């Protein structure tokens, strides 16, 4: 029996006696023909995991990870035994798969695994290639490639591992192909013609692998196709220079020289034939007569000069080139994007590069779809213009538009002509202009992607990169000293990397040598006059944007007028991104009408859809929208937005916080809350559940923070009261999500507004919220001071449930600071308050914290406390209580030195939490999970869990949790022998924790770093 991993795992039944050696090159003798597929997916995974370590012990835990990933079932041990039994039945000798104390061993004899045979062929092929024994190279390569069924380990889940194994074999296969083609090129013969399509396919699959391009050039050249060989070189060089900034290597250069020497002999004999012209004397004028006595009409060559200082767009240029030179008929490319993004420049640049491929002429027509001061050409006007450009006499142009379009198609059908249709307004304007001939190409530019134009390839343009923008600015201005300066970087940022704006800035710098880049950057920095400074001669960003807006505003279509109004509302509010529900509220229209308006703004490139259902304008479009909004709209629009966000934030609170005093207290009015808030809440539909509410918060938090920061100091008490209400209602979401930076803004703004308005209750909320932020980031002394200030206010206001919470928080913080006796006193008082208030949720939380306190001296008693908390959580259905109880039980088991008992509690904690969101609880659970896995020796999974925790912490800007994770990661690295990397992680962790109150971990980190390497 033999085994296969070069593809999906299979078994090979021996066809007869004999070894594994191949007979003839390309055949599969010696038992590699009779593959037997393994039906069971689990059996395939199990076999692959054992074959990857053939002859070595594979632990039970490793096999469980491969079969079930990070969540093995409770019955995993028994299931694994059953799978082993089934696999043994498939083997020729069940004794091949032995059970040993720590796992299983699969015996594989020499030549029984296809990978080993493949590697042997590779070794022989490499030696033959080095010795230039070409026939042996072909034989060995064919033998190896005949074993290749598919990608190694194909169809298996990633938990199996083997990524490096698979990559090594994939690269070996590519080398075998290289060596085989080298040999076949050296041997020559009839196979040369067959190499061309094979190598062409490989160059398409690996566009930057130079060896295949070199071999394709030589194969084309040696079969008499020198022009195509030179085209391969040209395209490869363009790609390498454009993408990587490098020239082709010596192998390609040598092949290029060989092709050039072979082509030179043909050129002289061909010149006399080419002098007669690249086309016959076709009649292009539609009149039946030549353009003049005895001579044909000249080919149209209407392309304007190529743009100077054309920068970047390498990937798009290559894609356009491929589209317009593809063998498919009727290639049409649509280049779309916002005003000033460089659509026309790219179209002309590519058109000039392609001119030689269209020997019957190049037509250029400006359709004025969005030209300031110009009315767009009608389709009939555009057809007539093209017919006249082709030499058709005006009297012979049909009056009927359809007949005129048919004549245009007839004239272009037998030709190879390139059409550049610049600044199209719509697909309807372009459609009659498209040629019917298979040899013609069309480039269309438009602000719209013209999705109604069937069969077109679309190339949306974005602004330039920072480097490309700086290069354009330097080249167009002639200011060589701009390289790498702060002023240049600022100018690039202030122009939004928009080519039109960059050219205006460059023109101003070129015209006034005394105008310094710093001075110009200072002028552009003022957003309210930026567009004024982005005008020069006939270049104007404002005029280019106004064309689209003004056309929408003057349109007879409701969707167009709604679009113009929506853009002005966007300018009045100026948020990072927008969704249809908010804009519908601002515009006073329903969501259906607003979505139609957004579609129109997308179509004319005044908005971008950053993700599905989220919209944002370019920075310069923001400036334009602000100008059009005017001062009169801003205050009213801001108030409408604050009302809406506060109303939805209350719905979020209701969805993510369990019913009880915590939720009810937050929803109670404070003196500064505007009176109309309950009515606003009634206009917003409740969320279907916590997951939907969290998703809304994830989309909108950036906007909420921007509004709160902007209007916290607003002189209007109405708007200030809305800010206070919004900050209080949205804070639990931000806390649950662990959005540290946003919590800081919301908490500080809420505190500042509450104190200015004299709202004591709102001030206490803000103090508690800021205390929660400091606790989350390890600053427990600061958190304690803020919490005690809030406690004093709640006592003064005689608010029992908030007094209970603050006492509970006080006990938690004092415990973290090592003040255990005071912590116990505060927690017992909190527990007494919870019972007096009949608050089972508060009672459960306090039991949990008392358990943490008891854990220092009696972990088993702590577990009983946590089980009491868990029972209460089960009784009232409180997800956060249940997940926290399991997490805390896990930590108590760790303190007892029982990681195996701790592990299922951490896993259950994460399972219960699901999508409910509790970053503090989740992060503590994940840390405990990593510790338990590390102590159990399951380093692979521990490392994966630790990496995931680090990623989650970094996404939230949570340096505290990130540092705790780096501490654990360093311990894992040390156990693997990577001492230097471990010390780097510990150093980073210590730097992040120095300003916190995390004394135990800081002490351990200092001890670890003090040890000699």
N, C-alpha and C positions, 0 to 999 in steps of 0.2 A: 504494500500500500504506500501511496505517496500523498503529499499534502501540498495545497496551493494557497498562497497569500497574494499572488500577483493578479489581483482582482478580488471578487468576493471569495471568502474562505470556502474551499471545496476539498473533497477527497478524490484521489485518483486510484481506480482499481487497476492492478497490473494486468496488462494484456497478455503477458507471457513471461518467459524467463528472460534474464539478461539484466545488464546494468542500466545506468541512466544515460549513457553516452548517446548523442544524436547520430543518426545515420547520415542522411543528406542534409545540407544546409536548408533551413526552412521547414523541415519536417519535425514531427513530434514523436520520436520513437522512445522506447524505454519506459512506457507507462504514463505518458503525459497526455494521451488522447482521450482516455475514458474517464472524464470528470463526472463526479457524482455530487450534485447539488445537495446542500443541507437545508431541509425545508424549514426547520425551526429557527426563528431569529435568535433566540436565546442560545441555542446550540452553536450557531455561527459565532456569536460573540464569545462564548466560552472557549471554542476551539481557537479563535484568533488570539485571545488572551494567553492561552497556554503555548501556542506556537511562537508568539513574540518572545517568550522566554523558554524556548524548547530546551529540554535537558536540565533546566534549573527549577528550583522550588518556586511556585507561585502561591503567595499567601491567600488564605481564605478571604481576608479583608480586601485584597486587591481584586479578587474575582467578584466579590459583592459589588465593589465600586464599578467594575466594568459592566456588570449585568444590570444594576439598578441605579447607578449614579449616587447622588447624595442622599436619596431617600429610600433605602432598602426597606422592604416590608418586614413586618414582625416575624414572618415565617421565612426569612431569607436563608437561614441556615439549612432548614429542611428542603427548601426549594433548590438550593445549590446542590445538595446531595442528589436530588432527583435528576437534575440536569447532568450531573457527572455520570450517573447511571445510564442515561439515554445516550450520552456521547460514547461511552464504552461499547454500547451495542453497535455503534456505527464503525468501530475500529476492527481491523482484521485480527488483532490480538488485544483483548481487554487489558492484559497485563502491561500494555504500553503506558497506560494512565494509572500511575501509582498514587496511593494516599500516603502522605508522610505526616509527622506530628504537626507541622506548621502550615500545611497546605497540600498541593498536588504537583506532580512532576509528569510531563509527557515526554516519553523517549522517542527521539527521532534519530534514525541511523543516517550514515553518510549518503547523500544523494537522494534522500526521501523528501526534502522540502524544496519546492521550486525556486525559492529565493536563493538557497545555497547553490543550486545549479546555475541560476542566472548570474550570481556573483563570480562563479568560476569562469563562465564565458566572458564576462567583462574583463577579468584579469588577463585572459588569453588574448582578447581583442586589443587591449591596451598595449600589450607587448608586441603584437603583430603590427599595430599601427606605428609604434615607435621604430620598429625595424623595417617599415615600408613593405611588409609582406602582404600585398593587397588582396590576393586570393584568400589567404588565411583570415584576413580581416573580415571579408565578406562572409566567410563560412561561420566564424565565431559570432559575429553580430547577428546573423540570421538565426543561429541557434538560440541566442539569448532572447531575441525579439519574438521568436515563435512561442516562448513561454508566457509572454505578456498577454493577459486576457482583458485587463482593465486596470484602473488605478489601484494600487495596493490597498487592501482593507476596504474596498469599495462597498458602500451600503451599510457600513457599521457606524454606530453612534460615537460621538467624540469621547465618551467616557472610557472607551477601550484604550485610548492613547495611541501611541505609535506614530505621532505626527512626524517626528524627525526620521523615523524608519521609512515612512512613505515618501517624504521629500527626498531622502537619499536615493531611493530607487527610481523616482521620477527623473531626477537629474542624471542618473546612470543611463536611463533609457535615451534621454536626449543626446548624451555623449555617444552612445552606440549608433544612433542615427547619423550623427556628424561623421563618425569614423567610417561607417558603411558608405556614405555618399562620397567621402574623400577617396575611398578605394574604387568605387564605381567610376568616378571621374577620371581617376588615374588609368583604369583598365579600358575605358572607352567602350565602343561597341554599340549595338542597337539599343541597349538599356538607357542610353543618354536621353532619348526622346521621352522615355517614361519618367525620368527624374524631374522634368520641369513641373508637371502638375503637383507631384508630391512635395517638392521644395516650395512651390508657390503657396501651398496650403500651410506649410510650416512657417513661412515668413509672415503669413497673415495671423497665425496663432501666436507667434513670438516676434512681434514687430521690432524689438530692440536686440535680438540675438544675431550678432553680425555674421557668425559662421554660416548660417543657413542662407543669408543674403549673398555672401561670397559664392557659395556653391550654386545658388540659382543663377547668378550672373554668369558663371563659367558654363553651366549647362545650356543656358540660352545662347551664349556666344558660340559654343562648340556645335550647336545645331543650327547655326546660321541666323540667329535672331539678335544681332548686335544692338539694334535700336532699343529693343525691350530690355536687354541687359543694362544698357546705359540708363534707362528709365528707373530700373531697380536701384542702381547706385544713387541716382539723384534723389529719389524718394527716401532712401535710407539716410543719406547725409542730412537732408532737411529735417528728418525726424530726430536724429541724434543731436544736431545742433540746437534745434528748437526746444527739445525736452530736457536734454542733459548738458548742453553747452559744450559738447566734445565733437571732434572729428572722427570719422571711421578709422579703425585700427589698421595696422600694416597689412594684414591678410586681405582685407577688402581693397585697400589701395593697390596692392599688387594685381588683384583680379581686374581692377579698373584699368590699369595700364595694359594688361593683356587684351582686354576688350577694345580699348582705343587703338592699339596697334593693328588689330584685325579689322576694325571698321575703316581705318584710314585708306586702305587699298580700294574699298568700294566707293568712297566718296567722289573721287574724280570722275569715275564712269557714270555716276548718278547725276552729277551737276547739270550735264547737257539736257537730260530728260526733265529735271526739275525746273529748268529755265523757262519751260513752256507754261509754267504756272501750276499751282496746286489744284486747280479745278478746271473744268471745261467752260466754254462760253455759254453758261446757262443764262437764260433771260430772267432777270430779277425785276424788270420794270413793269410787268403786267400788260405791256402794250403790244407785244409781238414784234417790236423793233429794237435793235440795239440802242444803247444809250447815245451813240453818235456814229457818224459815218465811218464804217470800217473798224470800229473798236467797241469792245463790250463796256457796259457800265462798270465803274470801279466798285470794288467791294466796300461796303460801309465800314468805316473805322471811327466810330463816334465816341469811343471811351474818352472821358475827360482825363487829364494827366493823373497818374497815380499819386496818392497822397504822400507828401514828404513827411519824414519823421514817423513813419508807420511803426508802431511798437506792439509787441506781444501777439496775443490771439493764436498762438502756435497750434494748439489742439484743434481749434475751430477751423483754422485755415486748412489743416490736413484733412479734416472731415469734409469740408466743402470741396476740396480738390478731388477726394475719392468719389463723392457724390456726382460731381459734374463730369468725371471721366469714366464713370462706371459703364459697363457694357449695356446696362438696362436702358431701354428707350425713354425718351422724354424726361431727362433729369431736370428737376426744378428744385431750387433751394430757396427757402424763405429765411432771411436774417431779420430777427425782431429784437426790440428792446426800447427802452425809454428814450426820450429826446436827448440828443447829444452824446449817446453812448458809443458812437462810432460805427453805425451800421453801413453808411454809405462809403466810408473810408475802407472798411473791410471788403465790401463788394467790389470796389474799384481795384483794390490791391490784388484780389484773387482773379478778377477778370483780366487784368494785364498779364498775370502769370499764365492764364489759360488761352490767351489770344491765339497762339500758334496752333492750338488744337481745333480751332474753329476758323478754317481758312476762308470761308465764304463771307466773313464779316462779323463785326460786333456792333450791335445797336444799343443805344443808351437813351432811355426816356424817363424824364422826371414827371411823376404823376401828381405831384403837389398835394399829397394826402394830408400833410401837416406842415405846410410851408407858410410862415407868417406873411399875411397880406395877399395870399393867393387862394383861389378857389380850386379844389381838386378837379382834375380832368375827368370828364365823363368817359365811360367806356368807348363810346362812339368817337369822341375826340382823340382818344389814345390810339384807336385802330387807324383812324385817318392819318394821324401823324406818322405812324410806323409805315403805312403804305407809301406815303410820300417820300419817306426816308429811303425806301427801297426803289424809288424811281418811278413809281406809278403816277401817271398824269392825273391831275385832279378830276378831269372830265370822265376818267375811267373808273373812279372809285364809286362803288354802289352807294346809293342813298340809304338803303336798308342796313341797319347795324349788323344783322346776322349775315347778310350777304358780304358785307365788307370784311367781317371777321373770317368768313370762309375763304375769301380771296387771299387774306393774309396767310392763312394756313397753307393754301395752295402754293404761294410763292416760296414759303419757307420749307415746305415738305422735302424737296430734293436737296436741300443744302445742309451745310454744317455751320450754323450761325449761332452766336451767343447773344442773348438779350439780357440787358441789365435794366430792370424796371424799378426805379428808385422812388421811395416814399409813397408806397401804395396806401390807399385809404381803407380798402376792403377787398375781400375775395371776389366780389362781384365786379370790381373795377379791373381786376387782373385776369379773370377767367377768359374773356374773349381774346386776350393778347397772346395766349399760350400757343406755341407752334404745334403742328401735328406731325412734323418730321422727327424720325427717331434720332437724327444726327444733331439736333439743336440742343442747346442748354439754356436755362433761364435762372437768373439770380434776381430775387425780389427782396427789397428792403421795406420794412413797415414797422410801425410801433406795435401793431397787432401781430400775433403769430399766424393769423389767417388760417385758423384751423378748419374753416369750411372749404379750403382749397385742397381737393383730393389729390393724393399721390405725391405731395410735396414733402421734402425733407426739411425739418425745421431746426434752426440754429439760434436759440435765444442768447443774447449778449448781456453780460453783467459788466459793471464798471471794471476798470483795470485793477491789477494788483498794486500794492504799494510800490514795489520796485519798478514795475512798468510805468506807473504814473510819474515817478521821479525821473525816469529815463526820458519820457516824453517832455516833461517840463524842462529838463536840461537841454535837450536837443532843439526844441522849438524856440526857446528863449535865447539860446546862445550864451547862457550864463554857466560856464564850466565850473565855477566855484560853488555851485549849488550842491555838488555831490556830498551826500551824507550829513548835511547841515540840519540843525533843528528847524530852521526856517523852511527848508524844503519839505521836511516831514510835515510841518504844520500846514503848509500850502496844499499838500496832497490831501491831508485830512479835511481841510475846510472846503475843498472842491468836491469832496465825496468821490474822488478818483474818477470823475466823469470826464471823458476826453474833451468835450466841448468846453467845459469850465476850465480845464487845464490849458487849453489852447488860448482862451481869453487871458488867463493869467500870464502865460508865456508871451503873448503879444504885448501886453502892457509892460512887462519887464524888458522886452526887446525895444519897445518904442521909447522908453524913458530909462536911460542908463543910470540916472541919479536915483530912481526909485529902487529902494533896497527890498529884498525879499522879506525882511523883518517888518518893514513899514507896510508892505502890501498884506502880509499876514495879519497885521494889526487891524487893517481896514476890513478884511474879510471876517474877522473874529466876531464882529457885531452882527448877530443873526438877522436883526431887523433891517439892515442895509446891505446885507451880503449880496443879494441879487443885483443891486445897483452897481456894485463893483465888478460884477461878472458880465459886463457889456463892453464891447470894443468894436468900433466900426460896424460891420454887418453881423458880428457875432453877438448873440444875446441868449443867455439861458432863460431869462424871464419870458422873452417873446416865443421861444420854442415851446415852453410849457403852456403859455397862454393860449396857443392855437387849439390845443386839445380841450382845455377847460372851457374856453369861450364857445367852441362848437357844441359842446354838451349843453351849456347853459342856454343857448339859443335854439336848441333842437325842438322839434314838435313832439318828440317821443318822451313819454313820461319817465322811462328808465334813464334817459340821458340827463334830463333836468334833475332827477333824484341824484344821479351820480355827481353832478356839479355841486349840489347842495351838500352831499355827504363829504366831498373833499373839503368844503369850507368848514364843516363841523370838525373834521380831522384837524384842520389848521387851528381852530379855536381851542381845542382841548390838548393837542400835542402830547400823545402818549407813545410809549415804545411800540406797541402793537394794538390791533383792534380786532374785535369780533363782530359779527352781524348783530347779536342782541344789543350790545351797547350802542352801536351806530343807529340801530332802529329807534332806540329810546331818544338819542340825541336829535335825530332828524324828524322825529314825530311820525314815522311811517312804520308799517308792519315789517316783520322780518323778511317776508317774501319779497316785498318791494325793495328792501335794503339789499338783499342778496342779488337782485337783478342790477341794482346800481353798482354794487361792488364788481360784478362781472364786467360792466362797461368800463369801470376805472382800470381793471386789469387789462382789458382789451386795448385801451389807448395808452397803456404803460405809465399811468399815474400812480398805480399801486403795485406792490409785489405780494404774492401769496407766499409767506415765509414757510408756513406749514399749513396743512389742510384747515381751512376755516379761520386762519390768522393772517392779517394783512398789515403791511407797513409801507410807507412811502420812502423813497430815497431822501437823503438829508436835504437836498436842494428843492425837492418837491415839497418837503415840510415847510421850508422858508416861503415858497410860493403860496402854499395853502394858508399859512399864517397871514400873509399880506392880503389875500382875498377874504379871509374871515373878518378882519378888522377888529377894533377894540370892542365894538358894541355887542358882539356875540359871546365874547370870552367868558364873562362872569356868569351869564345864564347857563351856558353849556357846562361849565365846571360844576355848578350847583346841581344840575340834572344828573351829571355823572356821579357825583358824590352820593346823592340820594339813591341812585340805582345800585351802586356798589355796596352801600351800607345795608340796603334791603337784601341783596343776594348774600352778603356776608352773614346775615342772621339765618338765612336758610342753610348756609354751610354749617354754621354752629349747631343748628338743630339736627343735621344729618351725621355729624362726626362725634358729637358728645352724647353719651348715654343719658336718657331721661333721668332727672333728679335735680337736686339743689345746684350742682355745678352749672348745668345748662340754664336753669331758670334764673339764677342770680345774674348771669351775664346779660340776659335778655331784658332785665328790669330797667326802666328808664332812670337816668341820672338827671340832675337839674339842667345840664347843658344840651340834652338830646332834643333836636327839633321836634315840634309837635306832630308834624306830618309823617313821621317815620313809620308808624304802624300801617297807615294807608298804603305807603310805598311797598311795604313787605307783602301786603295782600295782592299786589299786582305781579308778584314773582312766584312762579310755580315751585313747589318743594322739590328737592332732589329725590331721585328714586332710592338712593342709598349712599353710604359713606364713600364708596368708590367713585361715584359720579361727582360728589361734592369735592373730594380731593382733586379730581381731574380738573374741575373748574378752577380751584385755587392754584393749581400748577400753571394753568394758562394765564391767570389774571393777576397773580401776586405782584409781578413787576409793575403793572399799571397801578395797582392799589398803593404800593410804596411810593411811586412817583407822585401820585395825587396827594397823599398824606404829607410828604415832605414839602410839596409846593404850597399847600394851603394851610399848613399848621400855624403860620404866623399871619394869616389873612385877617385884615381888620374887621371883616364881617363876622359877627357872632354866630349867624346862621351857618355859614360855611365852616367856621371853627368848631361849632358843635357837631356838625356832620363828620368832621375829621376825627373828633374824639370818639364818637359812636363807632365809626368804621374801624378805627385802630383797636378798640376794645373787642369788637365782634370777630374780627379776622385773626386776632392774635393766637387763639387756640389752634387754628389751622397751621399757622407758621411754626408754632412750638411743636406740634405733633410732627410736622415735616422736618424739623431741625434746621430751618432756614435762618441761620445765625445772623448773617448780615442784615437781613430784612427785619428780624426781630428787634435789632438795635434801633433801626430807624423808626419802626412803629412804636416801640416803647418810649423812646425819648420824645418823639413828637406828641404822643398821647399825654405824657407827663407835663410837657411844656404848655400844651393847650389847656389841660385841666387846671393848672395853677393860675394861668392867665384869666380863665373864666371863673375861678373861685369854686370849682366843682370838686368837693372833697371826695365823693364816692369815685368819680372818674380818676382822681389822683391816686386813690388807693388801688384801683384796678391797675393803673400804669406801674405803680411801685411793685405790685405782686408780679406783673408780667416781666419787668426788668429783672426782678430777683430770679425768676425762672430762667431767663437768658444767662445770667451769671452762673447759676447752678449747672446749666447745660455745658458751659465752657470751663468748668473747674474752678471758678472764683467764688468759693463758698463764703468767705468772710464778707465780700461785697454783697453777695446775695442775702446773707443774714441781716446786714444793716438795712437793706431795702425792705426785706420782709418785716422786720420789727417796726419800721416806720409805717408800713401799711397796717400792721396789727394795731398800732396806736390809734390810727384813724378809724378802723372798723370798731374798736372799742368805744371810741367817742360817738360813733354813729349807732352803736348798739346793734350790730349786725351779727347774730350768733353763728350763722353758717360760715361766714367769712372769717370770723374769729377762730372757728374750728380748723379751717384750712390753713390759716397762718400759723396756728399752734403746731399742726402736723408738719408744715414746711420747716418750722423752726427746729423741731425734733430731728428731722432728716438732716438738716444742715449742721446742727451741733454734733450729730453722730459722725458725719464726715470729717469734722474738725477735731475729733477725738475727745469731745467734751461729753462723755457718755452719761454721767449722772444728770446733767441739765437736759440732755436729749430725752432721757427716760421720763423726766418730770413733764416736759412739754407734750410728749406723745401720750402719756396717761391722761392728761387734761384734754387732749384732742379726742381721745377715745370716749371719755366721759361726755363730751359735748355731742359727739355723734350719736351716742345712745339716747341722750336727752332729746335730740332733734329727730330721733327715729330715722337716721340716715345710714342705711346699711352699706351704701357705697363708701361713704367716708369711714365707716367702721372697718370695712375690709382693707382700705388703703392704709389705715393706721396700724392694723394688725400686721400688715406686711412690713411696715417700717420698724415696728417693735421687734419683729422677727430678725431684721437686719441688725438691730442693736444687740439682741441676745446672742447672735451668731459669734460675736467676739469671744464669748466665754463658754457657750454651750450650743454648738451647731445643731445637735439633735433637738433641743428645745426650740431652736429657731425654725426647724422644719415643721414642727407641730404648729407654731404660730402661722407659718405660711400656708399650711393645709387648712387652717381655720379661715384664712383669707380666701383661699381657693373655694372652699365650700360656700362662703357668702357670695363670691363672684358667680358660681354656678347657679346659686339660688336666684339671683337677680339678673342673670344673663349679661354680666359686665365683662366685655372682651378684655379691656385693659387690665382689670383686676386679675382675671384668670391667667393672662399671658405673663403678667408681672410675678404672680405667685410661682409659676413653673420656673421662671428665670431665677428667682431667689432660692428656690429649693435646689436648683442646680448649683448655685454658688455655695450653699451650705454643704452639699456633698463634696465639692472641691476642697473646702476647708477640712473636711474629714478625710481627705486623701482618697476619695472614691470617684475618679473621673468616669468610670464605666456607668456608675449610677447617675452621675450628673448629666451625661450626654443626652439621654432620651428626654429629660426635662427641658433642656435648651431647645431641642428639636421640636418638642411639643409647643413651647412658647412661641416659636416662630410660626408654627402651623396655625395656632389660634389667632395670632395677630393678623396674618393674611394681609389684606389691603386696607386695614383700619387706620394705619399710620400712627406710630408713636416712636419717633426717632430715638429718644433717650432710651426707652425700653428695648427697642430693636438693637441699638448699638451695644448696650450692656449684654444682651443675650448673645449677640454675635461674638463679642469678646470672650464670654464664658465658653461658647462653643469651640472657639479656636484653642483656648487653654485645655479643654477636655480632650480634644482630638490630639493635641501635641503630647499631652501626658500619656495618651494611649498608644503613641507611636504611629499614629495615622497622619504622617507628615504631609503627604500629598494633598489630602482633603483639607487639612489644616491650612496649608499654604493657599489653596484656592479660596477658602472662606476668608482668610486674612486679606487677600488681594481684593476681594469683593467689598469688604468692610472699608478698606482704604479708599477705594473708588467712591463709595457712597459718602464717606466723610469729606473727601475733597470736593465732590459735587455740591456740598452744602457749605463749603468754606469753614468746616468744623475742625480747627487745628487741634483742639483738645482730644477729641475722639481719634483723630488721625494719629496723634502722638501715642496714645494707648495701643493702637493697632501696630504701630511701628515697633514698639517695645516687644510685642509678641512676635512680630515678623523677624526681629533680630534674634530672638531665642530659637526660632525655627532654622534660621540661617546658620547659627552656631552649631546646632545639632547636625547639620549637613556638612560641617567643616568649613563654611564660608565665613571665616572670622572677620576679614576685612569688611565685607559687605554688612555683616551684623553690626560692627562698630559704627559704620556710617548711619545705619538705621537708629541705633541708640543715641548717637549724637544729635540727629534731627529731632528725635522724640524729646530729649532733654531740653533742647533749645525752645521747643514749643511749650513745655510744661514749667519752665522756670518761673513764669509770672502767675502760676496757678497755685491752688492749695492742695494739689495732689502730692502729699509728702511721701507716702510709701513707695510709689512708683519712681519718684525722683530719687529717693535714697537708693533704690535698687539699681537704677540706671547709673548713678555715680559709682557704685561699687563695681558694676560690670565694666565700665570704662576705665576704672583704676587698675584693673587686673592687667598684668603684663601679657602682651600678644604671644 
